[in-house]
Amino acid sequence: MKPAPIDYDTVREMLRTATPDRVLRFIGKSHPADIALLFKGLDSSEVRQLFDVLFSSRRAAKTLKELPFELLPDILALIDDEKVGRLIVRADPDEAVTFIDSLPDERRERVMALLDPERRAAVREIINYPEGTVGRLMTTDFMALPPDATAQGAIDKIRERGELESFFYLYVVDNDGKLVGVVPIRNLVIAPPARKLRDMMIADPIKADVFMDQEDAARIVAKYELLALPIVDEGGRLEGIITVDDVIDIIKEESTEDMYKMVGLAEEDRVFTPVSRSVKMRLPWTILNLLTATLAASIVGLFEGTLHEIIALVTFMPVIAGVGGNGATQTATVIIRAIALGELEFSSAWKAVINQVSVNICIAIAAGAMIALAAILWKGNPYLGLVLAGAMLLNLGLMAGFAGAVIPLLLKGMKLDPALGSGIIVTGLTDAFGFLSFLGLATIFRSYLI
């Protein structure tokens, strides 16, 4: 059963009038993701009060991790260094890195100085991995034992260790810390007590290097239906793990990134991002869009004489450009997805291009026939219908299919993100080519259209 939503007004009133214990009792059974929503509408003093309530019950780390990326820095800015340091000490290693990354550089060093040497070293080790790699994302909260440990001995060690964040597998390592196998917990529980781990482990398990791109690691987890993926260094030593919930975060982050980049948005540009930052991030792409639109407008200007003589052409110009742009965006989306999922390599690129152009040509024939029929019935001129059908075939069929497939591949070949502005680029190209093909054909057959 879905839990009842937290009443925001009630919580705000309780923060002003009730004791911390009453506030905690009111929100105590709510999920951290639901509690995190409360921070969005609170003023500075109320944020501090709610943080203190959660901190006293050791729920602050789990809750703050659920905050939107753009809000977390603002919330942490209201909390003093000592409490942020204690928050990081209590947090899981991957959560601690999230909080550290949300602090300004000068404050980050002050907070790091407050940590005990062991925790400081653990956090620095993870932070030193490049952004976007699994090393930066992994947690070091896992259980590892030698191959000669028994099933009962492993169970006893698990009980001694206590609660782990995510506990799906027991990892088997040799004397050098190298990963040699994994034991699913369900297998451990049903095994005879004296059975050795080496006799029940999955040898040479699927694993990822600490420098592997997080998107590639997510694909491995999805492909092999893993609950957790061990992360090893260059020497094969077990350094950490990523779990299913990490993969969900990766997929959400990567899909948001690709969606944003296709329309020229930075990933940091969110609904609560300050106006000045949003403007700064969006303006360059708006200028690019303006340039592509100007190109299309300049092409229209070349045919002013034709438009002056045949006013009916103006009615159908948005149809040719709009349908072509939509077809190009659809094609680009299919190609970008194939690249992202590893379904498309450069060796098969031309086959993919030909396939997408063929799809668009078939769609263009159908769409061209419909718009031609509409033009004949509306304007009573079959030649106008033929011009429209021909322009649709050229723009939607050829240009949209070719540009939508080739532009992402070219960006990938240039070591750029294939989603980077693809939507703006291919739409600009199809607008310009759509006007060129439509008005060009109309000029050629002008004597039949007047």
MISEDO-795475 format. One record per residue (C-alpha): residue number from 1; x, y, z. Coordinates in Angstrom, 2 decimals. Example, Ala and Ser with C-alpha at 12.3 -4.5 7.8 and 13.67 -1.06 7.14 Angstrom:
<atoms>
ATOM   i       u       v       w
ATOM   1   12.30   -4.50    7.80
ATOM   2   13.67   -1.06    7.14
</atoms>
This chain:
<atoms>
ATOM   i       u       v       w
ATOM   1    0.00    0.00    0.00
ATOM   2    1.31    3.43   -0.94
ATOM   3    2.05    5.56    2.17
ATOM   4    0.03    8.71    2.68
ATOM   5    1.90   11.86    1.56
ATOM   6    3.44   14.03    4.24
ATOM   7    1.41   17.16    4.89
ATOM   8    3.86   20.00    4.20
ATOM   9    1.88   22.67    6.08
ATOM  10    1.59   20.48    9.17
ATOM  11    5.33   19.81    9.24
ATOM  12    6.11   23.49    8.85
ATOM  13    3.77   24.38   11.70
ATOM  14    5.27   21.65   13.88
ATOM  15    8.78   22.93   13.22
ATOM  16    7.67   26.27   14.65
ATOM  17    5.68   25.02   17.64
ATOM  18    6.37   21.36   18.46
ATOM  19    9.31   19.59   20.03
ATOM  20   11.82   17.74   17.82
ATOM  21   10.51   14.43   19.18
ATOM  22    6.99   15.19   17.97
ATOM  23    8.25   16.19   14.54
ATOM  24   10.24   12.97   14.33
ATOM  25    7.24   10.88   15.33
ATOM  26    5.14   12.59   12.66
ATOM  27    7.57   11.90    9.81
ATOM  28    9.26    8.87   11.36
ATOM  29    7.67    6.19    9.17
ATOM  30    8.01    8.13    5.92
ATOM  31   10.53    7.16    3.27
ATOM  32   13.64    9.40    2.95
ATOM  33   12.58   10.31   -0.62
ATOM  34    9.27   11.68    0.71
ATOM  35   10.95   13.52    3.59
ATOM  36   13.44   15.12    1.19
ATOM  37   10.56   16.88   -0.59
ATOM  38    9.90   18.88    2.58
ATOM  39   13.17   20.80    2.21
ATOM  40   12.01   22.51   -1.01
ATOM  41    9.54   24.84    0.65
ATOM  42   11.26   25.65    3.94
ATOM  43   13.08   28.84    4.88
ATOM  44   16.61   28.81    6.26
ATOM  45   15.75   28.36    9.93
ATOM  46   13.22   25.62    9.15
ATOM  47   15.79   23.78    7.04
ATOM  48   18.21   23.78    9.97
ATOM  49   15.49   22.54   12.34
ATOM  50   14.45   19.70   10.05
ATOM  51   18.08   18.75    9.49
ATOM  52   18.69   18.62   13.26
ATOM  53   15.63   16.37   13.72
ATOM  54   16.87   13.99   11.05
ATOM  55   20.47   14.17   12.22
ATOM  56   19.53   13.23   15.77
ATOM  57   17.78   10.11   14.46
ATOM  58   20.62    9.27   12.04
ATOM  59   18.36    9.72    9.02
ATOM  60   19.93   12.88    7.61
ATOM  61   22.34   11.18    5.18
ATOM  62   19.72    8.93    3.58
ATOM  63   17.30   11.85    3.28
ATOM  64   19.69   14.42    1.87
ATOM  65   20.91   11.97   -0.74
ATOM  66   17.37   11.97   -2.15
ATOM  67   17.45   15.73   -2.75
ATOM  68   17.56   16.96   -6.36
ATOM  69   21.13   17.60   -7.50
ATOM  70   20.61   21.34   -7.78
ATOM  71   19.12   21.71   -4.27
ATOM  72   21.66   19.78   -2.21
ATOM  73   24.39   22.51   -2.30
ATOM  74   21.88   25.11   -1.09
ATOM  75   20.77   22.92    1.81
ATOM  76   24.32   22.05    2.87
ATOM  77   25.22   25.76    2.74
ATOM  78   22.83   26.31    5.66
ATOM  79   24.48   23.64    7.84
ATOM  80   27.65   24.43    9.78
ATOM  81   30.92   22.68    8.97
ATOM  82   30.99   20.52   12.08
ATOM  83   27.59   18.99   11.42
ATOM  84   28.38   18.44    7.75
ATOM  85   31.56   16.66    8.83
ATOM  86   29.63   14.44   11.22
ATOM  87   27.09   13.79    8.48
ATOM  88   29.86   12.58    6.19
ATOM  89   31.32   10.36    8.92
ATOM  90   27.95    8.67    9.41
ATOM  91   27.17    8.34    5.70
ATOM  92   28.03    5.41    3.48
ATOM  93   31.16    6.09    1.41
ATOM  94   29.28    6.75   -1.84
ATOM  95   26.87    9.09   -0.03
ATOM  96   29.81   10.89    1.59
ATOM  97   31.29   11.58   -1.84
ATOM  98   27.97   13.02   -3.02
ATOM  99   27.97   15.46   -0.10
ATOM 100   31.63   16.40   -0.57
ATOM 101   31.04   17.07   -4.28
ATOM 102   28.21   19.45   -3.37
ATOM 103   30.48   21.72   -1.31
ATOM 104   32.46   24.68   -2.71
ATOM 105   36.18   23.96   -3.01
ATOM 106   37.27   26.13   -0.08
ATOM 107   34.63   24.68    2.24
ATOM 108   35.36   21.14    1.08
ATOM 109   38.87   21.29    2.52
ATOM 110   37.62   22.70    5.83
ATOM 111   35.09   19.88    6.19
ATOM 112   37.59   17.21    5.12
ATOM 113   39.96   18.44    7.82
ATOM 114   37.29   17.65   10.43
ATOM 115   37.10   13.97    9.46
ATOM 116   39.07   11.28   11.20
ATOM 117   42.12   10.14    9.18
ATOM 118   40.59    6.79    8.20
ATOM 119   37.35    8.27    6.84
ATOM 120   39.24   11.15    5.19
ATOM 121   41.50    8.69    3.36
ATOM 122   38.51    6.58    2.24
ATOM 123   36.64    9.60    0.88
ATOM 124   39.72   11.02   -0.87
ATOM 125   40.38    7.66   -2.53
ATOM 126   36.93    7.66   -4.12
ATOM 127   36.98   11.37   -5.01
ATOM 128   40.27   10.91   -6.85
ATOM 129   38.55    8.76   -9.48
ATOM 130   37.38   10.71  -12.55
ATOM 131   33.79   11.92  -12.82
ATOM 132   31.55    9.40  -14.58
ATOM 133   33.59    6.32  -13.62
ATOM 134   32.34    3.54  -11.38
ATOM 135   35.21    4.20   -8.99
ATOM 136   33.60    7.54   -8.17
ATOM 137   30.23    5.85   -7.62
ATOM 138   31.11    2.63   -5.81
ATOM 139   30.59    1.85   -2.16
ATOM 140   33.28    0.16   -0.09
ATOM 141   30.65   -1.32    2.22
ATOM 142   30.90   -5.01    1.32
ATOM 143   31.87   -8.34    2.88
ATOM 144   34.93  -10.24    1.61
ATOM 145   36.40  -13.49    2.97
ATOM 146   39.16  -15.94    1.94
ATOM 147   38.39  -19.09   -0.13
ATOM 148   39.06  -21.50    2.75
ATOM 149   36.39  -19.95    5.00
ATOM 150   33.45  -22.25    5.72
ATOM 151   29.78  -21.49    5.15
ATOM 152   29.17  -21.38    8.90
ATOM 153   32.24  -19.26    9.47
ATOM 154   31.04  -16.83    6.80
ATOM 155   27.61  -16.58    8.41
ATOM 156   29.25  -15.89   11.78
ATOM 157   31.36  -13.13   10.21
ATOM 158   28.27  -11.59    8.67
ATOM 159   26.56  -11.53   12.06
ATOM 160   29.62   -9.92   13.63
ATOM 161   29.79   -7.31   10.91
ATOM 162   26.18   -6.25   11.36
ATOM 163   24.02   -4.41    8.85
ATOM 164   25.35   -3.67    5.39
ATOM 165   23.79   -1.19    2.97
ATOM 166   23.15   -3.77    0.26
ATOM 167   23.99   -7.39    0.88
ATOM 168   23.40   -9.69   -2.09
ATOM 169   26.74  -11.42   -2.51
ATOM 170   29.66  -12.53   -0.38
ATOM 171   32.94  -11.79   -2.15
ATOM 172   35.85  -14.24   -2.06
ATOM 173   39.36  -12.76   -2.20
ATOM 174   42.84  -14.27   -2.02
ATOM 175   45.67  -13.20    0.29
ATOM 176   46.47  -10.23   -1.99
ATOM 177   42.88   -9.00   -1.96
ATOM 178   42.25  -10.10   -5.54
ATOM 179   38.69  -11.08   -6.37
ATOM 180   38.48  -14.81   -7.14
ATOM 181   34.77  -15.50   -6.76
ATOM 182   31.36  -14.53   -5.43
ATOM 183   28.84  -16.46   -3.37
ATOM 184   25.16  -15.49   -3.60
ATOM 185   23.81  -15.17   -0.07
ATOM 186   20.98  -17.60   -0.77
ATOM 187   23.56  -20.27   -1.67
ATOM 188   25.49  -19.55    1.51
ATOM 189   22.44  -19.99    3.72
ATOM 190   21.48  -23.42    2.32
ATOM 191   25.04  -24.80    2.14
ATOM 192   26.33  -27.40    4.65
ATOM 193   28.06  -25.58    7.54
ATOM 194   31.49  -27.10    6.83
ATOM 195   31.49  -26.45    3.11
ATOM 196   34.31  -24.18    1.92
ATOM 197   33.61  -20.99    0.02
ATOM 198   35.92  -22.11   -2.81
ATOM 199   33.62  -25.10   -3.36
ATOM 200   30.44  -23.02   -3.72
ATOM 201   31.66  -19.75   -5.22
ATOM 202   31.13  -18.58   -8.79
ATOM 203   34.73  -18.43  -10.01
ATOM 204   36.01  -15.60  -12.21
ATOM 205   32.87  -13.51  -11.74
ATOM 206   31.74  -10.63  -13.92
ATOM 207   33.43   -7.45  -12.72
ATOM 208   34.29   -3.90  -13.74
ATOM 209   37.45   -1.86  -13.59
ATOM 210   37.42    1.21  -11.34
ATOM 211   37.92    3.46  -14.38
ATOM 212   35.07    1.96  -16.41
ATOM 213   32.44    4.46  -17.52
ATOM 214   29.42    4.23  -15.24
ATOM 215   27.07    3.83  -18.22
ATOM 216   29.03    0.78  -19.43
ATOM 217   28.86   -0.72  -15.95
ATOM 218   25.11   -0.15  -15.80
ATOM 219   24.75   -2.01  -19.10
ATOM 220   26.69   -4.96  -17.65
ATOM 221   24.40   -5.13  -14.60
ATOM 222   21.32   -4.98  -16.83
ATOM 223   22.64   -7.49  -19.37
ATOM 224   23.58  -10.15  -16.83
ATOM 225   20.74   -9.36  -14.38
ATOM 226   23.10   -8.78  -11.46
ATOM 227   22.10   -7.42   -8.07
ATOM 228   25.58   -5.99   -7.52
ATOM 229   28.73   -5.60   -9.58
ATOM 230   32.21   -5.91   -8.00
ATOM 231   34.70   -3.18   -8.88
ATOM 232   38.40   -4.03   -9.08
ATOM 233   41.60   -2.06   -9.64
ATOM 234   44.21   -2.68  -12.34
ATOM 235   45.66   -5.57  -10.34
ATOM 236   42.31   -7.29   -9.85
ATOM 237   42.01   -6.30   -6.18
ATOM 238   38.45   -5.75   -4.96
ATOM 239   37.88   -2.05   -4.27
ATOM 240   34.11   -1.74   -4.00
ATOM 241   30.74   -2.59   -5.49
ATOM 242   27.87   -0.88   -7.26
ATOM 243   24.34   -2.10   -6.64
ATOM 244   21.01   -2.09   -8.44
ATOM 245   19.97    1.20   -6.86
ATOM 246   23.19    2.76   -8.18
ATOM 247   22.33    1.47  -11.65
ATOM 248   18.88    3.03  -11.45
ATOM 249   20.52    6.35  -10.57
ATOM 250   22.96    5.96  -13.48
ATOM 251   20.19    5.21  -15.96
ATOM 252   18.17    8.18  -14.73
ATOM 253   21.21   10.45  -14.89
ATOM 254   22.33    9.28  -18.33
ATOM 255   18.85    9.41  -19.85
ATOM 256   18.40   12.92  -18.46
ATOM 257   21.80   13.92  -19.83
ATOM 258   21.03   12.59  -23.32
ATOM 259   17.57   14.15  -23.35
ATOM 260   18.99   17.51  -22.26
ATOM 261   21.88   17.47  -24.70
ATOM 262   19.63   16.72  -27.66
ATOM 263   17.87   20.03  -27.09
ATOM 264   20.98   21.95  -26.01
ATOM 265   20.54   21.93  -22.24
ATOM 266   23.21   21.39  -19.59
ATOM 267   22.53   18.60  -17.10
ATOM 268   22.85   21.08  -14.23
ATOM 269   19.95   23.13  -15.62
ATOM 270   17.01   22.01  -13.51
ATOM 271   13.69   23.44  -12.43
ATOM 272   15.15   25.10   -9.32
ATOM 273   18.43   26.28  -10.88
ATOM 274   18.99   30.03  -10.34
ATOM 275   17.84   32.16  -13.26
ATOM 276   21.31   33.59  -14.00
ATOM 277   22.88   30.11  -14.27
ATOM 278   20.08   28.77  -16.47
ATOM 279   20.39   31.76  -18.81
ATOM 280   24.16   31.34  -19.02
ATOM 281   23.82   27.64  -19.91
ATOM 282   20.97   28.01  -22.40
ATOM 283   22.02   31.14  -24.26
ATOM 284   24.83   29.58  -26.39
ATOM 285   22.49   26.93  -27.76
ATOM 286   19.80   29.54  -28.37
ATOM 287   22.34   31.50  -30.42
ATOM 288   23.15   28.31  -32.40
ATOM 289   19.46   27.77  -32.95
ATOM 290   19.15   31.37  -34.07
ATOM 291   21.93   30.84  -36.61
ATOM 292   20.30   27.71  -38.05
ATOM 293   16.95   29.50  -38.19
ATOM 294   18.64   32.42  -39.95
ATOM 295   20.05   29.98  -42.51
ATOM 296   16.54   28.68  -43.18
ATOM 297   15.19   32.23  -43.41
ATOM 298   17.94   33.21  -45.86
ATOM 299   16.97   30.32  -48.11
ATOM 300   13.36   31.50  -48.06
ATOM 301   14.64   34.94  -49.04
ATOM 302   16.14   33.48  -52.21
ATOM 303   12.67   32.60  -53.41
ATOM 304   10.83   35.82  -52.62
ATOM 305    9.79   36.16  -56.26
ATOM 306    8.23   32.70  -56.29
ATOM 307    6.43   33.33  -53.00
ATOM 308    5.15   36.68  -54.29
ATOM 309    3.65   35.02  -57.34
ATOM 310    2.33   31.89  -55.58
ATOM 311    1.03   32.89  -52.14
ATOM 312   -0.36   29.40  -51.53
ATOM 313    3.18   28.11  -50.98
ATOM 314    3.38   29.98  -47.67
ATOM 315    0.56   27.83  -46.30
ATOM 316    2.51   24.59  -46.76
ATOM 317    6.02   25.71  -45.76
ATOM 318    5.58   24.88  -42.04
ATOM 319    4.31   21.40  -43.00
ATOM 320    7.43   20.51  -44.98
ATOM 321    9.81   21.90  -42.34
ATOM 322    7.92   20.57  -39.31
ATOM 323    7.44   17.00  -40.56
ATOM 324   11.06   16.85  -41.73
ATOM 325   12.35   18.09  -38.38
ATOM 326   10.25   15.54  -36.52
ATOM 327   11.51   12.71  -38.73
ATOM 328   15.13   13.77  -38.22
ATOM 329   14.68   13.95  -34.46
ATOM 330   13.10   10.49  -34.38
ATOM 331   15.96    9.06  -36.43
ATOM 332   18.59   10.76  -34.25
ATOM 333   16.91    9.43  -31.11
ATOM 334   17.02    5.84  -32.43
ATOM 335   20.69    6.17  -33.39
ATOM 336   21.70    7.82  -30.10
ATOM 337   19.95    5.10  -28.12
ATOM 338   21.71    2.40  -30.16
ATOM 339   25.09    4.04  -29.52
ATOM 340   24.35    4.45  -25.81
ATOM 341   23.35    0.78  -25.42
ATOM 342   26.30   -0.50  -27.41
ATOM 343   24.04   -1.84  -30.18
ATOM 344   25.74    0.19  -32.90
ATOM 345   29.42    0.26  -33.80
ATOM 346   31.15    2.12  -36.63
ATOM 347   31.57   -1.16  -38.50
ATOM 348   27.79   -1.33  -38.92
ATOM 349   27.21    2.43  -39.17
ATOM 350   26.47    2.62  -42.91
ATOM 351   24.03   -0.26  -42.66
ATOM 352   22.22    1.66  -39.92
ATOM 353   22.22    4.85  -42.02
ATOM 354   20.77    3.03  -45.05
ATOM 355   18.15    1.38  -42.86
ATOM 356   17.05    4.68  -41.33
ATOM 357   16.95    6.46  -44.69
ATOM 358   14.84    3.59  -46.05
ATOM 359   12.41    3.91  -43.14
ATOM 360   12.11    7.65  -43.68
ATOM 361   11.58    7.25  -47.42
ATOM 362    8.68    4.88  -46.81
ATOM 363    7.16    7.31  -44.31
ATOM 364    7.78   10.22  -46.69
ATOM 365    5.94    8.45  -49.52
ATOM 366    2.89    7.97  -47.29
ATOM 367    3.04   11.49  -45.84
ATOM 368    3.70   12.99  -49.27
ATOM 369    0.66   11.24  -50.74
ATOM 370   -1.56   12.57  -47.96
ATOM 371   -0.35   16.17  -48.19
ATOM 372   -0.57   16.04  -51.99
ATOM 373   -4.18   14.86  -51.80
ATOM 374   -4.95   17.62  -49.27
ATOM 375   -3.42   20.23  -51.57
ATOM 376   -5.38   18.99  -54.59
ATOM 377   -8.69   18.98  -52.69
ATOM 378   -7.97   22.33  -51.00
ATOM 379   -6.26   24.33  -53.76
ATOM 380   -7.47   22.36  -56.76
ATOM 381   -3.99   22.15  -58.30
ATOM 382   -2.49   18.68  -58.87
ATOM 383    0.92   20.18  -59.67
ATOM 384    1.06   21.75  -56.22
ATOM 385    0.36   18.29  -54.80
ATOM 386    3.25   16.84  -56.80
ATOM 387    5.62   19.59  -55.62
ATOM 388    4.62   18.94  -52.01
ATOM 389    5.06   15.19  -52.39
ATOM 390    8.47   15.66  -54.01
ATOM 391    9.62   18.06  -51.28
ATOM 392    8.40   15.66  -48.61
ATOM 393   10.34   12.82  -50.20
ATOM 394   13.53   14.88  -50.44
ATOM 395   13.34   16.42  -46.96
ATOM 396   11.69   13.79  -44.78
ATOM 397   12.89   10.81  -46.77
ATOM 398   16.46   11.72  -47.66
ATOM 399   17.66   14.66  -45.56
ATOM 400   15.90   13.74  -42.28
ATOM 401   16.94   10.10  -42.55
ATOM 402   20.53   10.90  -43.51
ATOM 403   21.14   13.81  -41.12
ATOM 404   19.35   12.15  -38.20
ATOM 405   21.55    9.08  -38.55
ATOM 406   24.87   10.64  -39.56
ATOM 407   25.07   13.65  -37.20
ATOM 408   25.16   11.54  -33.96
ATOM 409   27.68    9.18  -35.58
ATOM 410   29.90   12.09  -36.61
ATOM 411   29.78   13.51  -33.09
ATOM 412   30.70   10.09  -31.70
ATOM 413   33.58    9.85  -34.18
ATOM 414   34.81   13.25  -32.99
ATOM 415   34.87   11.94  -29.39
ATOM 416   31.87   14.12  -28.50
ATOM 417   28.64   13.04  -26.90
ATOM 418   26.36   11.97  -29.82
ATOM 419   23.41   13.62  -28.07
ATOM 420   25.22   16.96  -27.93
ATOM 421   22.82   19.36  -29.61
ATOM 422   21.71   16.75  -32.17
ATOM 423   18.12   17.92  -31.97
ATOM 424   19.03   21.51  -32.76
ATOM 425   21.46   20.60  -35.54
ATOM 426   19.26   18.13  -37.42
ATOM 427   16.17   20.32  -37.05
ATOM 428   18.06   23.30  -38.46
ATOM 429   19.29   21.24  -41.40
ATOM 430   15.86   19.85  -42.25
ATOM 431   14.26   23.30  -41.95
ATOM 432   16.77   24.77  -44.37
ATOM 433   16.73   21.84  -46.79
ATOM 434   12.95   21.57  -46.55
ATOM 435   12.49   25.16  -47.67
ATOM 436   15.15   24.72  -50.37
ATOM 437   13.56   21.59  -51.82
ATOM 438    9.97   22.84  -51.61
ATOM 439   10.56   26.34  -52.95
ATOM 440   13.14   25.08  -55.44
ATOM 441   10.65   22.60  -56.94
ATOM 442    7.95   25.27  -56.90
ATOM 443   10.24   27.61  -58.84
ATOM 444   11.02   24.92  -61.41
ATOM 445    7.32   24.20  -61.94
ATOM 446    6.20   27.80  -61.37
ATOM 447    4.38   27.99  -64.71
ATOM 448    2.13   25.09  -63.67
ATOM 449    1.36   26.54  -60.24
ATOM 450    0.26   30.06  -61.16
</atoms>
